[in-house]
Amino acid sequence: TDEAWPEMISLADRFGDAVDAVIDTHELPWSVSRLGARVEYRFCKPAPRNGGESAAANDEPLEDYLHTYLANRGVLLTPFHNMALMSPATTAADVDKHTEVFSAAVAALLE
């Protein structure tokens, strides 16, 4: 609804900004794409602009690692890539939980 969109987009911005911050902190060659209430991180920089570039940026072992790490700590992303979709039920606490766990996953990966 028109009433739901502003909060959904605000949460998507919060999510995307946090992922960008983790990427920047660790100087990773990753990127974040945003479209409304949708946020996706990819393993390339700059962000892919089409399906071919997105497919070329795929890193299945890395994606599996992140999905498993997050899922084992209560955070689920779409099962086929790293996309999060904010809904009217999404809360700031949900976004912050992803930030906490994603940050830990990246830190563990780089150890």
C-alpha positions in Angstrom: 0.0 0.0 0.0 1.0 3.6 -0.3 1.4 3.7 3.5 3.8 0.8 3.6 6.3 1.9 1.0 8.1 4.7 2.8 9.1 2.4 5.7 10.0 -0.5 3.4 12.3 1.8 1.4 13.8 3.3 4.5 14.6 -0.2 5.8 16.1 -1.2 2.4 18.3 1.9 2.6 19.4 1.0 6.1 20.1 -2.6 4.9 22.0 -1.4 1.8 24.0 1.2 3.7 25.1 -1.4 6.3 26.2 -3.9 3.6 28.1 -1.1 1.8 29.8 -0.2 5.1 31.0 -3.8 5.6 32.2 -4.0 2.0 34.1 -0.7 2.4 35.6 -1.6 5.7 37.1 -4.7 4.3 37.8 -3.2 0.9 36.0 -6.0 -0.9 35.4 -6.0 -4.7 31.7 -6.4 -4.0 28.7 -4.1 -4.7 25.1 -3.5 -3.6 22.2 -3.0 -6.0 19.0 -1.4 -4.8 15.6 -1.1 -6.3 12.8 0.2 -4.1 12.4 -2.2 -1.2 14.9 -4.7 -2.8 18.6 -4.9 -1.9 21.1 -7.4 -3.4 24.8 -7.8 -2.9 27.0 -9.2 -5.6 30.6 -10.3 -5.7 31.8 -7.8 -8.3 32.5 -4.1 -8.5 31.0 -2.2 -10.2 27.5 -3.8 -9.8 26.3 -5.8 -12.7 24.1 -4.0 -15.2 22.6 -7.0 -16.9 22.0 -10.7 -16.5 25.2 -11.7 -18.2 27.3 -9.5 -15.9 25.4 -10.9 -12.9 25.9 -14.5 -14.0 29.7 -13.8 -14.5 29.9 -12.4 -11.0 28.4 -15.6 -9.4 30.6 -17.3 -6.9 28.7 -20.4 -5.8 31.0 -21.5 -2.9 31.0 -17.9 -1.5 27.3 -17.6 -1.8 26.8 -21.0 -0.1 29.1 -20.0 2.7 27.2 -16.7 3.3 23.8 -18.3 3.1 24.8 -21.1 5.5 26.5 -18.8 7.9 23.5 -16.5 8.0 20.9 -19.3 8.1 22.7 -20.9 11.0 22.3 -17.7 12.9 18.6 -17.0 12.1 18.9 -14.9 9.0 17.5 -16.1 5.7 18.1 -14.6 2.2 16.5 -15.7 -1.0 17.9 -19.2 -1.8 19.2 -18.4 -5.3 21.2 -15.2 -4.7 21.9 -12.5 -2.0 18.7 -10.6 -2.2 16.7 -9.2 0.6 13.2 -7.8 0.1 11.8 -5.5 2.8 8.1 -6.1 3.6 5.6 -4.3 5.8 6.5 -6.9 8.5 10.3 -6.2 8.3 11.6 -4.3 11.3 14.8 -2.3 12.0 15.8 -5.1 14.3 15.6 -7.6 11.4 17.8 -5.4 9.3 20.3 -4.9 12.2 20.4 -8.6 12.8 21.4 -9.2 9.2 24.1 -6.4 9.6 25.5 -8.1 12.7 25.6 -11.6 11.3 26.8 -10.5 7.8 29.6 -8.5 9.3 30.7 -11.5 11.4 30.5 -13.8 8.4 32.7 -11.5 6.4 35.2 -11.1 9.2 35.4 -14.9 9.7 35.8 -15.4 5.9 38.8 -13.1 5.9 40.6 -14.6 9.0 
